[in-house]
Amino acid sequence: MIELIGKIVEVGTVEALYTGRLVEIGENEVQIESESGWVVVPIDRIAFIREKEED
């Protein structure tokens, strides 16, 4: 996962799909910077993190 820091990623949870630049992966949460601002997602809610494919 460390190799994805600084890249545009998709973070999937049961409730939502977040897209933005991966800033930090902590012990308890992941932080991404999206177009609408900062998003903090708890690790225990994440189904996947993957690099966003180009459109």
C-alpha positions in Angstrom: 0.0 0.0 0.0 2.9 2.4 0.7 3.6 2.6 -3.0 0.2 4.2 -3.6 0.9 7.2 -1.4 0.8 10.3 -3.6 -1.2 8.6 -6.4 -4.8 9.0 -7.3 -6.7 6.0 -5.8 -10.1 4.6 -5.2 -11.0 3.7 -1.6 -14.0 1.4 -1.4 -16.2 0.8 1.6 -19.6 -0.9 2.0 -21.2 2.6 2.0 -19.2 4.6 -0.6 -16.4 4.8 -3.1 -13.9 7.7 -2.5 -11.5 9.0 -5.1 -8.6 11.2 -4.4 -4.8 11.5 -3.8 -3.7 9.1 -1.1 -1.9 11.2 1.5 -1.4 8.8 4.5 -2.0 5.3 5.7 -2.1 5.1 9.4 -2.7 2.3 11.9 -6.4 3.2 12.2 -7.3 5.4 9.2 -6.5 6.3 5.6 -6.5 10.0 4.5 -7.1 11.1 1.0 -7.4 14.5 -0.6 -10.4 14.7 -2.9 -11.8 17.5 -5.0 -14.2 18.3 -2.2 -11.7 18.3 0.6 -10.0 15.8 3.0 -11.6 12.4 3.6 -10.6 10.2 6.5 -11.7 6.6 6.3 -11.3 4.2 9.2 -9.2 1.1 8.3 -11.9 -1.3 9.6 -14.4 0.0 7.0 -12.2 -0.3 3.9 -12.9 -3.1 1.5 -10.2 -2.1 -1.0 -7.7 0.5 -2.0 -6.6 0.6 -5.6 -4.9 2.9 -8.0 -7.5 4.7 -10.2 -7.5 3.7 -13.8 -7.2 6.5 -16.3 -10.4 7.3 -18.1 
